């Protein structure tokens, strides 16, 4: 996503996750404060091989669209393989994930002077994550708050810990201060984000859990209208978070990192839950919050996956009652254990991913049908695009003219991709 560039700030191209979106806003502020205005910052993703290819394409495109502008590359792909990006003639500097969050990194004289093209340190040596106060998210209806970074787990397919380092948490008081600041600047919804969100607190005094943080935010920032949680590990939801599900201001949506529906493949992925755990969790969440919608990440074509293994992923969509499906065709990441396992033919991976996406599309249509006839509040994102509290997309009958605020809409149908909502003239 290329941002809408405010005056006196660099152009930011953000790829990948919500955490990257938040970090791009921090970088924007640091760069603007330092007077760095004519550069292009590319914040990369490394979750798949395709994500890395997209980053390289974005860099080349930026060089054509901004001739003469310094191109500064950061993010997970840059952290993991800085030399690859340094060899690109379009790139001025490669900046590590830890370095990009420091204000001093963005001083033009130091950043653009000298001949040191790579400024990337050992991410595994980073032990703390500092809070960074921002006033909002440029061009976005909701604001993200980083509460955690890194991951202590080592799923066999995942390269991200090598881009983000080990898990570290932002102290609760600093998170509350950031949420309060965003509410004071007019934000209706705040999203808590991190790499392994449910590990929040394990490295803090007293080892609080994510549910404790959620309850604290809701109690201490009563003006916050809606709090949302980004993707979480299904096996790590704590009792306090289950308890918080009854709070109406906590959005009725959970995106679960499930990854597969077959127990043998889950073991080979080094996941810590079984298929039965995922189904039981979905049932418990719906019992606590009947209006909840569930989403999930699922990988198609993991090494050694048979047709029977794959069918267990397909059936998991219905068994868990998933409404939103994010399908990843398996992509071997260099250096991961899964990359050394027997690989499936790319054509099989592509075909299975397509079938899984079709299953997801049908599940989404079923979810849409449940909302038809309702009259409810929707959060306007941009123009006539909006979302329900359960994150279901809605196309409004007109642009109400105030992104980031709720409007009342009557749901009349869907077009297969989004609900159709009528609002008063």
N, C-alpha and C positions, 0 to 999 in steps of 0.2 A: 504494500500500500504506500503510494507516494502522498505525502501530506499536502494540505493547503498551506503554502508557505507564508507565515506572517512576516511583516517587515522586520528587517534587522535580525534575521535568524537563518540558519542553514536550511537547505532542502533535506528532508529526511525520507528515506525509503525504508519502510519497516516490513520485514518478512517474518512469518511464523506466528508465535504464540502471543497471548495477551500480556505476558510478562515483558516481552520485547516491546509491545506498544507502550507500556508504562515506562520502560527504560528509555525509549525514544523521547518521551516528554522530558525526562530528567536531563538527557543530553541536550535537547533543544534549549532548555533553560541555562545550562552551563555554558553552551556555545554562545548564546545571545549575550549573556553577562560578560563573556570574554571578548565580545566584539567580532566573533567569527561568523560572518554573514554570507559569504559567497561560496561556501563549500557544499559538497553533497556528502551526507553521511548515509551509508548503507548498513542497516542493522540486520544481519543475516540469521538464517535458521539452518540447522544441520540434522533435523529429525529423520530425513530420508535423503537418498541420493538425489532425488528430484529437487528437493529443497536447495541443495548445494548448487545444482545446475541453474536453478532459478536465480540464485544469488549472483552467479557469474553473468547471466544474461542481463540482470538488472544493472550491474556495474557497467557493462558495455553500452547499454541503452543510455545510462546516465551520462557517460562520456560524450555520446553523440548529442544529447539534448542540452548539455551544459558545457560546451567547449571551453577549455581553459580553467574550469573550476577544479580545485583540489577534490579528489575523491577519497574519502576516509571510510575504511571498511572495518566493521566490528561485528559482534554477535557470536553465536555458538560456532558457526562454520569457520569464522576467522580465528577463534580461540583454538579450535581443534587442528586446523591445518593452515597456519598463518603463511607458510612458505608458498603454498599454492596461490594464494591471493597476492602475495608480494611479487610473484613472477608476472602478474598481469600488468601490462604497460599502462593501463588506464588508472591503476591504483597509486595513490600518493602515500598513504600510510595504512598499516594494519594495526588495529588497537584491540587489546584483550578485553574480555568481559568484565574483569575487575577494574581495569584502568578506565574503561568508558564511563564509569559512574563517578569518577573523581573530577571535581571542578578544575583542578590544575591541568588536567590532560588537555583541555580545550583552549588553552592560551595560544593564540596564533603564532607568536614568535617562536615558542618552543615546539609546537606541534608541526609547523610547516618549515621550520629551519633545520639545518643539519641534514645528514644523509642516512640516519637510522630509519629504515622503512618499516621495520616490525617492532612494535611495542607491546609485547604479549608476555606476561609472566606466568608462573605455575599456578593455575587456578586451584589446585589441591592444597596449596598452602594458605588459602584464604579461610579464616576461621569465623568471621563475623560479617553480618549484612547490616549496613546502616540504613536508617530511614532517610528518604529524600522527599522533602515537602514540595508538592506541586499544587498549582491552583486549578488544574483541570486537564482534560485531554482534548487536544486541538481537533475540532471537527467531529467529536464523538458525543453521543447522547449520554453515555455513562462513563464514569471514571474508574480506573483500576488502581488498586493499592497493593503494592508488593508487601507481603508479610513473611515470605520465606524464599530461599534460593537454594539451589543445589539438591543433590539426592545421595543418600547413603546406600541405596539398593543398586544392584547390578543385574538388571534384566539382561538376558543374553543377546537380545536384539538391539539394545539401546546404547547410543553413543553420547547421549546428553550429559551424563555425569562428568564426562571428560571436557565438556564445554562449560559446565556450570560449577563443578567442584562438589564437595560434600555439603550436606544439609546444614543450613544455618538460618536462624530466625530473627526477625525484627521484634524487639520487645513490645509488649502489648501497649504500654503507654504511648509509644511513638506511633503505633498503628492508629490508636484512638485519636491522637492529635491530627494525623493526616486525614482521617475520615471527617473529623469535625471541620477542618479547614475546607475540605471539598464541599461539605454541606453549606458552609457559610458563603461559599462562592456560587451557590445556586444549583448544585448537583442533586438530582432526584434519586439517582441510583449509584451505588458504589459496589464494585466487584473486588473481592479478595482474591489475589492471585499469587502463584508461586510455582516452583517446579514439582515439588512433592508436598502439596499443601497440607495434607494430614499429618506430616511429620513436624509441623510447626510446634515449637515449645520444647522439644526434646533436649535442646541444648541450652535452655534458659533455666535460671534458678527456680526450683520447685517443679520443674518439668510440667508446666501447664499443657493443655491440649487445645486443639482447634476449636472445639465446642466452647471452652472457657473464653476464648478470644471473641467468638461470635456473640456470646451472651453479654460480654463486657461492652462490646460496641453498641449493641442494641439498648443496653441500659444507660450508658454514659452519653450517647448521642441520640436522644429521643427525637430530635428534629429530622433524622435520617428517615426517608420514606421507604426505601427499599434497599436491602443488602442482598448481594448475590455471591455465591461461592463458585469459583471456576472448577476445573476438572480435579477430581479427587480419587485416591486409591480406595477401592471398594472395601478392602479388608481392614482399613485403619479408622473407620468412622467411630468416634468415641461416644460414650453415653451422654455427655453434655451436649454434643451436636445433635444426637437423636432428640434430646429434650427440647432443644431450640427449634426443632422442626415445627412445633406448634405455634411459634411466633409468626403472626401474619406478615410482619415486615421482612421476614426472611423469604426470599423468592422461592416459589414452589418448583424448583428445578435442580436436578443433580446430573452432572456429566461424569460418568464413571469410567475409570481406566480399567476396562475388562480385558481387552486384547484378544481373547479367544474363548470358545465355548467347549473345548475338549480338555479333559483333565490331563491327559498325557502331554499334549502340546503346552498346556499351562506349566507343567513341570519342566519341560524343555526350555521354556521361556524364562524359567526361574521366577515365575509369579508366585505370590504367597497366598492365593485363594484358589478354591476349586469352583467348578461350575455350580455346584449346589450352594456354595456361599453366595454367589452372585444372585441366584434366584431367590434365596431367603432374604437377602438384603432388599431386593426390589419389593418383595411382599411386605417387609417391615416398613419401608419408607412410605408405601401407599397406605398402610394401616394408620401411620402417624399423620400423614398429610394426603388425604384422598385426591386433592387437586394437583398433585405433583406430576411433572413430566420428567422422564428419564432419558438421558442420552448416553452414548458409549463410544469408545474407540475400539475397533476390532481390526486385527491384521489378517489379511487373506494371503495364503500361499507361504506360510512360514515353513522353513526347511523340515522335511519329513512328513509334512501334512498330507494325509490321504484324503480321498473323497469322503470317507466316513467321518474323519476328524473335522473336515470342513462343514459337513452337514450339521454337526453339533454347534458350530458357530451360527449357522443359518437359523436353526431352531431356537437358539438362545434369544434371538430378537423377540420372538413371541413369548417365550417362557419368562423373560424378564419384563415384558411389556414395554420395550424400548420405543420411544417416539422419534428420536434423532440418532442417526448412525453416522459416525465418521469412519470411513473405510480406508485403511492404508494397505495398498498392495505391498507385500513384503519387499524390502530393499536392503540388501546386505550392506552393513556399515563396516568399513575396514577396522580391524582390531577387535571386533566383538566376537564372542564365542559362536553366535549363530552363523556368522559369516563362514565359519569353518565346518559347519554341518552340511550334510548332503542337500544341495539346492534343488528346487523345483524348476522346471522349464518356465521361462518368462511368459510363454503363451498360456500356460495353465494358471499362473498367478493372475494374469490380466483377466482371464475368463472368470475365475472365481471372484475376483474383486467386483467385476460387473454384476455377477449374480447376487452378491451380497448387497451391493448398492441398490439393486432392484428390490430386494427384500426390504431394505431400509425405506425406499420410496413408498412401498405399499403400506408399511407400518406408519409412515408419516401421514398418509392419506386417511388411514383409520383414526389417527389422532386428530386430524383436522375435523373429521365428521363429528367428533364429540363436542366441538365448540360451536357448531352451527346453531343459530338461534339465541346465543347468549348476548347479553349487553354488558360490557365490562370496560374497565380502564385499560388503555394501552399506552405504552411509552413511545412517543414519536422519536424516531432516530434521525431521519433526514427526508425532507420532502414529504411524500405521502407514505413512506415506509415506517412501520412501527412494530412493536412486539408486545405480546401479552406478558404478564408476570412469569408464566412458565416458559418464556423465551420463544413461543410460537410466533413466526413472522406474520404480519398483517399488512395488506395493501389497502390503504384508506381511500375513500371515495374522492378525497381532495387533500391538498396540502394545508394542514391547519396553521402553518406558519410559525410554529414554535418548537423546534427540535429540543429534545431533552426534557420535555414536559408531558404529562399524561393528558389524554383526551378520552371522552366516553365514546365507545363505538358499538354498533350493533353488527354482529357477525352474520353475514347472509350466505356465505358459501366459501369455496376455495377453488383454486385453479391448478391444484396438484403440487404447487410449490409454496403457496402461502394462502392464508385466509383472506377473505374479502370483507372489509369493514365499512359500514356506512356511518358517517358522522353528520351532525346537523349542519345545515347550510349556514 
